[in-house]
């Protein structure tokens, strides 16, 4: 059904579905403003620009920042009060992700790891015992969970995975290989997808297991990358790795369905954080255009630069609108598969657009390795195929349109 969107003078969006009029409030509450201010203080203390550059150059992940982020209550905002969390609306989660992406993407990445791969997985398909044991540690910044899904022959076609889990006395033995698994070595558990039904094919017969990365039989090889230096990625071998029966998270044989049930959280997270990062890139290019002088005036006075910056800001604002709409859909419990895919595509491609044009505006100043723009440019390359390639997202969008 078509959705008509209008903007009211009161800063509300109104969605019309037939006779139903649903207002979306885009104003920021006082509590949200205070939370965002606390994030600004966090960055000033723990991740000022020079520290972000140092960590990127030295490939230092942000695991040591988990306790400080937990002190702000960040990892509890999406967890319901009944589970010991703050139970805040998803719109607040999106605001936090945008600010983290703008201030330092490594902080946004680790936040998304804790909330998306950790808390939302446990809340959606974890057992009561798993939630009781793991959620408090996640919220306290004492636990990190990574996702071991991708394999050499199973990327976009994730259901083609061949890693096997076979029953043994007391539990399971897992054998196979995973690749491009981010933050695996720094995590406490890897949610590992393996085929538990040896006769199964495709999405059926896959189970999810909580595997400690230090388990006997796990071998990790770090993978050199173009960017995202503070998010280390690994090739992982599993050689008859034992896990107990209670290591299964979710229903046996339904692991793929369980993973699909939380994809909107991870796509919404990437959309919000890349949009925030894109805004930071626009701000950087704008400041340079005002300061850099050529031919007797600031380069921002030339139409070529002015129009380029106008296009950059429009891309970010468009992304922000779809991110906020998606956050509202998630917060109100509505189906949002199409909107999550759209937000992921729009935001990641907006970031790549502004990073590319930001490099052009900064020119040699952006090409220098001490520049923040070159880091954003390198990092942005990942996001159009990470968390599900944008080509796959467009296929999903087309299917949701009935094509």
URZI-V927147 format. One line per field, one symbol per residue. ss: DSSP state (@ for helix, = for strand, . for the rest). Layout:
ss: ???
This chain:
ss: ...====....======..======....@@@@@@@@@@@@@@@@@..@@@@@@@@@@....@@@@@@@@@..@@@....@@@......@@@@@@@@@@@@@@.@@@@@@@@@@@@@@@@@@@@@..@@@@@@@@@@@@.....====..=..=...@@@...=====..============......=======..........======......=====..........============@@@=.....=@@@@@@..@@@@@@@@@@@@@@@@@@@@@@@@@@@@@.==..==@@@.@@@@@@@@@@@@@@@@@@@@@@@@@@@@@.....@@@@@@@@@@@@@@@@@@@@@@@@@@.@@@@....@@@@@@@@@@@@......@@@@@@@@@@@...
